């Protein structure tokens, strides 16, 4: 029944979009090419859902067919919006003439130049989504910030953090690009590297080809990590609960094999002489049906409200719902999860938009509430749509600064 409804909606959209193409292309062969491409993409998309996928339901061939389908849909939806607007004008003109002159007239025909504009503008998201699959998904960007705090211990002046998030290793298909990104991380020479969850899409063995690569991550104080919602295996149909548990245990062991210190509702202390910085890591906590295994109060046991604290929490809704007003006063929270939806428009310092902003108030970059900050990393990898458009894979570098006495 689900497929029948989906097919009915797609057919309705297709019939409407076809009108624009018929206005422009009068030759049967050009219309046949248009219809043929649509049929082939839809056929391969449906076929992909009946093929096994080694690392989950939204990877490999299936993911690329989803990407191709989204590209075509973006083109057609853009065309439909323009054509629908023109149809409203045509119908309004017809009704006006009908009742003002009482003459019998047909609805004005579509204008070719409107169809041309519609197709031209529709080509922008179409080509962008194709580019996102070809180049955008590995277009790694280093985003650097300096943050000032009243209570940062003097010994940690200039302390530098590199944050990674949402690796989703089961989606990778280019070893050289990933090795380049790891080298780029190490070039930052940060004091600590913090990974904020979603190492895999579903299965621990997704990391098998990549463990030796990510093991190369180095920093003065090491690499610390937490779990994201995908790391629990909840989106995979395991044969038994026992196999699911073994998969989870294997994933936890993978963190250890790479030399990463996995924090599961725990905290660590980083020292510089007599000064200390508290690093807190919670398991996934997310609203809207996402797993709530995170327990901040447990993770922050032994941490004083006066301590300078950095919290790693995968889902930014945790900060919004719990952390930003918590009595423990967490100065900096690091999250990921949203991927910035892997699609949007960003003009640094001027404009930032993605459809995901209608779901999350904090979805990409830095946010502040009463001198408490959260950084939402846009993600290292990708999932479902095998690409990125406008929202590029991110390596975040944050330098901690101490406010001078005159500024406090």
Rosetta blueprint (number, residue, H / E / L):
1 X L
2 X H
3 X H
4 X H
5 X H
6 X H
7 X H
8 X H
9 X H
10 X H
11 X H
12 X H
13 X H
14 X H
15 X H
16 X H
17 X H
18 X H
19 X H
20 X H
21 X H
22 X H
23 X H
24 X H
25 X L
26 X L
27 X L
28 X H
29 X H
30 X H
31 X H
32 X H
33 X H
34 X H
35 X H
36 X H
37 X H
38 X H
39 X H
40 X H
41 X H
42 X H
43 X H
44 X H
45 X H
46 X H
47 X H
48 X H
49 X L
50 X L
51 X L
52 X L
53 X L
54 X L
55 X L
56 X L
57 X L
58 X L
59 X L
60 X H
61 X H
62 X H
63 X H
64 X H
65 X H
66 X H
67 X H
68 X H
69 X H
70 X H
71 X H
72 X H
73 X H
74 X H
75 X H
76 X H
77 X H
78 X H
79 X H
80 X H
81 X H
82 X H
83 X H
84 X H
85 X H
86 X H
87 X H
88 X H
89 X H
90 X H
91 X H
92 X H
93 X H
94 X H
95 X H
96 X H
97 X H
98 X H
99 X H
100 X H
101 X H
102 X L
103 X L
104 X L
105 X L
106 X L
107 X L
108 X L
109 X L
110 X L
111 X L
112 X H
113 X H
114 X H
115 X H
116 X H
117 X H
118 X H
119 X H
120 X H
121 X H
122 X H
123 X H
124 X H
125 X H
126 X H
127 X H
128 X H
129 X H
130 X H
131 X H
132 X H
133 X H
134 X H
135 X L
136 X H
137 X H
138 X H
139 X L
140 X L
141 X E
142 X E
143 X E
144 X E
145 X E
146 X E
147 X E
148 X E
149 X E
150 X L
151 X L
152 X L
153 X L
154 X H
155 X H
156 X H
157 X L
158 X L
159 X L
160 X E
161 X E
162 X E
163 X E
164 X E
165 X L
166 X L
167 X L
168 X L
169 X H
170 X H
171 X H
172 X L
173 X L
174 X L
175 X H
176 X H
177 X H
178 X H
179 X H
180 X H
181 X H
182 X H
183 X H
184 X H
185 X H
186 X H
187 X H
188 X L
189 X L
190 X L
191 X L
192 X E
193 X E
194 X E
195 X E
196 X L
197 X L
198 X L
199 X L
200 X L
201 X L
202 X L
203 X L
204 X H
205 X H
206 X H
207 X H
208 X L
209 X L
210 X L
211 X H
212 X H
213 X H
214 X H
215 X L
216 X L
217 X L
218 X L
219 X L
220 X L
221 X L
222 X L
223 X E
224 X E
225 X E
226 X L
227 X L
228 X L
229 X H
230 X H
231 X H
232 X H
233 X L
234 X L
235 X L
236 X L
237 X L
238 X L
239 X L
240 X L
241 X H
242 X H
243 X H
244 X H
245 X H
246 X H
247 X H
248 X H
249 X H
250 X H
251 X H
252 X H
253 X H
254 X H
255 X H
256 X H
257 X H
258 X L
259 X L
260 X E
261 X E
262 X E
263 X L
264 X L
265 X L
266 X E
267 X E
268 X E
269 X E
270 X E
271 X E
272 X E
273 X L
274 X L
275 X E
276 X E
277 X E
278 X E
279 X E
280 X E
281 X E
282 X L
283 X L
284 X L
285 X E
286 X L
287 X L
288 X L
289 X L
290 X L
291 X L
292 X E
293 X L
294 X L
295 X L
296 X H
297 X H
298 X H
299 X H
300 X L
301 X L
302 X L
303 X L
304 X L
305 X L
306 X L
307 X L
308 X L
309 X E
310 X E
311 X E
312 X E
313 X E
314 X E
315 X E
316 X H
317 X H
318 X H
319 X H
320 X H
321 X H
322 X H
323 X H
324 X L
325 X L
326 X L
327 X L
328 X L
329 X L
330 X L
331 X L
332 X E
333 X E
334 X E
335 X E
336 X E
337 X L
338 X L
339 X H
340 X H
341 X H
342 X H
343 X E
344 X L
345 X E
346 X E
347 X E
348 X L
349 X L
350 X L
351 X E
352 X E
353 X E
354 X L
355 X H
356 X H
357 X H
358 X H
359 X L
360 X L
361 X L
362 X L
363 X L
364 X L
365 X E
366 X E
367 X E
368 X E
369 X E
370 X L
371 X L
372 X E
373 X E
374 X E
375 X E
376 X E
377 X L
378 X L
379 X L
380 X L
381 X L
382 X L
383 X L
384 X L
385 X L
386 X L
387 X L
388 X L
389 X E
390 X L
391 X L
392 X L
393 X L
394 X E
395 X E
396 X E
397 X E
398 X E
399 X E
400 X E
401 X E
402 X E
403 X L
404 X L
405 X L
406 X L
407 X L
408 X L
